[in-house]
Amino acid sequence: MLRLINQLLEFRRMQNNKLSLALEETDIVNFVYNLCQSFHDTADQKHIALTFVPAMKNYTMFIDRGFIDKAVYNLLSNAFKYTPKGGSV
């Protein structure tokens, strides 16, 4: 529910041309790994294998954590929504 409220607030800021980036130096590999971990319950419930295999152990870069969180969360949500039981993400 909190994600939905934040998305609505962000949409409103975008309409008012007040949307800006809040860049932070972040280990993107660890950041995405943690997002993937939040989907393990969903994976178990739907009998879907969830695997995260990064090309590097870590990679630090400047990102807007909120935007990346939303993008990866939406990608994973859609992957689980359209992956059949017994599949893999």
VOZALUM-26443 format. One record per residue: residue in one letter; x, y, z of N, C-alpha, C in turn. Coordinates in steps of 0.001 Angstrom, whole numbers. Example, Ala and Ser with C-alpha at 12.3 -4.5 7.8 and 13.67 -1.06 7.14 Angstrom:
VOZALUM-26443
("A", (13190, -5690, 7800), (12300, -4500, 7800), (13200, -3300, 7800))
("S", (12850, -2250, 7080), (13670, -1060, 7140), (12900, 30, 7870))
This chain:
VOZALUM-26443
("M", (821, -1178, 0), (0, 0, 0), (879, 1261, 0))
("L", (1950, 1230, 790), (2859, 2365, 850), (3487, 2632, -511))
("R", (3834, 1561, -1245), (4399, 1736, -2590), (3408, 2453, -3495))
("L", (2160, 2081, -3420), (1126, 2692, -4255), (963, 4176, -3927))
("I", (952, 4515, -2662), (828, 5920, -2252), (2015, 6715, -2766))
("N", (3215, 6159, -2610), (4408, 6850, -3099), (4380, 7035, -4610))
("Q", (3870, 6054, -5326), (3769, 6167, -6780), (2785, 7275, -7169))
("L", (1687, 7372, -6453), (714, 8429, -6741), (1307, 9810, -6459))
("L", (2039, 9925, -5357), (2678, 11206, -5042), (3719, 11568, -6091))
("E", (4473, 10585, -6529), (5487, 10826, -7550), (4841, 11223, -8875))
("F", (3753, 10578, -9223), (3029, 10930, -10445), (2569, 12383, -10393))
("R", (2101, 12803, -9240), (1656, 14188, -9063), (2826, 15162, -9227))
("R", (3984, 14828, -8635), (5169, 15675, -8790), (5588, 15748, -10249))
("M", (5470, 14640, -10959), (5837, 14614, -12373), (4899, 15536, -13166))
("Q", (3624, 15522, -12841), (2671, 16395, -13522), (2995, 17869, -13287))
("N", (3531, 18171, -12120), (3858, 19557, -11771), (5294, 19927, -12131))
("N", (5981, 19071, -12880), (7376, 19293, -13275), (8297, 19545, -12081))
("K", (8046, 18849, -10975), (8870, 18999, -9779), (9564, 17697, -9411))
("L", (9733, 16838, -10370), (10375, 15561, -10128), (11867, 15720, -10356))
("S", (12668, 15303, -9386), (14114, 15413, -9528), (14776, 14138, -9019))
("L", (15997, 13936, -9440), (16750, 12763, -9011), (17432, 13030, -7679))
("A", (17498, 12002, -6852), (18228, 12056, -5582), (19302, 10980, -5661))
("L", (20424, 11318, -6282), (21478, 10334, -6532), (22268, 10029, -5262))
("E", (22520, 8743, -5069), (23319, 8266, -3940), (24294, 7227, -4456))
("E", (25499, 7241, -3925), (26472, 6207, -4282), (26019, 4907, -3627))
("T", (25795, 3889, -4447), (25191, 2644, -3980), (25824, 1447, -4668))
("D", (25962, 362, -3937), (26365, -905, -4545), (25121, -1482, -5209))
("I", (25026, -1344, -6509), (23826, -1737, -7251), (23571, -3233, -7168))
("V", (24625, -4028, -7122), (24456, -5485, -7044), (23766, -5850, -5734))
("N", (24250, -5315, -4637), (23658, -5592, -3329), (22238, -5036, -3246))
("F", (22028, -3871, -3827), (20707, -3242, -3816), (19680, -4126, -4524))
("V", (20020, -4594, -5716), (19097, -5441, -6477), (18936, -6804, -5798))
("Y", (20025, -7320, -5237), (19944, -8598, -4500), (18909, -8494, -3368))
("N", (18959, -7412, -2618), (18008, -7234, -1518), (16573, -7131, -2013))
("L", (16372, -6490, -3149), (15033, -6441, -3727), (14557, -7838, -4118))
("C", (15455, -8617, -4693), (15101, -9993, -5071), (14728, -10813, -3841))
("Q", (15445, -10597, -2752), (15162, -11336, -1518), (13733, -11095, -1035))
("S", (13215, -9914, -1279), (11859, -9600, -828), (10795, -10382, -1599))
("F", (11186, -11065, -2671), (10242, -11852, -3468), (10311, -13350, -3176))
("H", (11118, -13758, -2201), (11237, -15191, -1924), (9931, -15822, -1443))
("D", (9162, -15101, -635), (7875, -15642, -196), (6933, -15846, -1380))
("T", (6912, -14886, -2272), (6082, -15004, -3476), (6534, -16189, -4312))
("A", (7845, -16336, -4451), (8391, -17455, -5227), (7972, -18791, -4604))
("D", (8070, -18887, -3297), (7679, -20125, -2609), (6192, -20409, -2781))
("Q", (5370, -19384, -2624), (3920, -19555, -2742), (3508, -19996, -4141))
("K", (4193, -19486, -5158), (3832, -19801, -6541), (4665, -20946, -7120))
("H", (5546, -21533, -6295), (6414, -22630, -6734), (7238, -22224, -7954))
("I", (7850, -21046, -7836), (8693, -20503, -8897), (10115, -20379, -8356))
("A", (11085, -20819, -9141), (12484, -20718, -8742), (12971, -19293, -8994))
("L", (13482, -18639, -7953), (14011, -17280, -8066), (15522, -17348, -7937))
("T", (16213, -16868, -8959), (17673, -16898, -8974), (18209, -15520, -9341))
("F", (19216, -15085, -8593), (19897, -13825, -8899), (21367, -14158, -9119))
("V", (21843, -13968, -10337), (23227, -14306, -10686), (23889, -13059, -11287))
("P", (24529, -12258, -10443), (25163, -11043, -10969), (26456, -11358, -11705))
("A", (26805, -10512, -12652), (28050, -10678, -13400), (29258, -10305, -12541))
("M", (29033, -9439, -11525), (30098, -9008, -10617), (29604, -9143, -9184))
("K", (30534, -9284, -8253), (30146, -9376, -6845), (29606, -8059, -6320))
("N", (30162, -6957, -6786), (29654, -5650, -6401), (30016, -4642, -7489))
("Y", (29244, -3581, -7523), (29490, -2504, -8479), (28854, -1245, -7906))
("T", (29683, -286, -7566), (29199, 946, -6960), (28966, 1995, -8042))
("M", (27804, 2640, -7942), (27456, 3683, -8890), (26475, 4644, -8232))
("F", (26253, 5781, -8871), (25289, 6747, -8369), (23926, 6436, -8980))
("I", (22941, 6207, -8107), (21581, 5902, -8559), (20576, 6657, -7696))
("D", (19384, 6812, -8224), (18257, 7258, -7424), (17600, 5980, -6916))
("R", (17806, 5689, -5659), (17351, 4424, -5092), (15843, 4212, -5260))
("G", (15071, 5264, -5148), (13625, 5150, -5297), (13218, 4731, -6695))
("F", (13843, 5332, -7711), (13509, 4983, -9091), (13949, 3558, -9435))
("I", (15153, 3197, -9011), (15640, 1838, -9289), (14799, 818, -8546))
("D", (14448, 1118, -7297), (13587, 226, -6519), (12280, -15, -7261))
("K", (11677, 1062, -7733), (10391, 945, -8428), (10525, 133, -9721))
("A", (11575, 408, -10490), (11767, -295, -11762), (11989, -1789, -11546))
("V", (12882, -2139, -10628), (13172, -3556, -10383), (11969, -4243, -9757))
("Y", (11306, -3567, -8828), (10114, -4134, -8195), (9032, -4434, -9242))
("N", (8818, -3485, -10155), (7812, -3697, -11206), (8207, -4833, -12145))
("L", (9485, -4907, -12491), (9955, -6011, -13345), (9735, -7359, -12670))
("L", (10103, -7442, -11405), (9934, -8711, -10680), (8458, -9034, -10471))
("S", (7665, -8034, -10154), (6224, -8268, -9986), (5608, -8824, -11262))
("N", (5945, -8229, -12389), (5419, -8717, -13667), (5951, -10098, -13997))
("A", (7212, -10342, -13677), (7783, -11668, -13936), (7021, -12729, -13156))
("F", (6728, -12466, -11900), (5989, -13441, -11096), (4531, -13538, -11521))
("K", (3977, -12443, -11971), (2588, -12440, -12423), (2397, -13325, -13657))
("Y", (3385, -13314, -14568), (3225, -14021, -15841), (4027, -15312, -15947))
("T", (4741, -15688, -14900), (5487, -16956, -14922), (4576, -18051, -14369))
("P", (4424, -19149, -15095), (3555, -20215, -14610), (4188, -20963, -13438))
("K", (3335, -21634, -12684), (3769, -22464, -11559), (4838, -23438, -12047))
("G", (5915, -23545, -11275), (7019, -24428, -11662), (8046, -23767, -12551))
("G", (7815, -22510, -12927), (8741, -21790, -13786), (9900, -21204, -12995))
("S", (10637, -20328, -13651), (11770, -19695, -12966), (11908, -18240, -13385))
("V", (12385, -17453, -12448), (12637, -16027, -12666), (14084, -15780, -12311))
